[in-house]
């Protein structure tokens, strides 16, 4: 698997969860 792509995916999901949480 592509590590950078995986990290960016997880980052995007984390940001989306943060935005929903606020």
C-alpha positions in Angstrom: 0.0 0.0 0.0 1.0 3.6 -0.6 1.9 5.0 2.9 1.5 8.7 1.9 -1.9 8.0 0.4 -2.9 6.1 3.5 -1.8 8.9 5.8 -3.7 11.5 3.7 -6.8 9.4 3.8 -6.7 9.0 7.6 -6.0 12.7 7.9 -9.0 13.6 5.8 -11.2 11.3 7.8 -9.9 12.7 11.1 -10.6 16.3 9.9 -14.1 15.3 8.8 -14.8 13.8 12.2 -13.4 16.9 13.9 -15.6 19.2 11.8 -18.7 17.0 12.6 -17.9 17.0 16.3 -17.9 20.8 16.5 
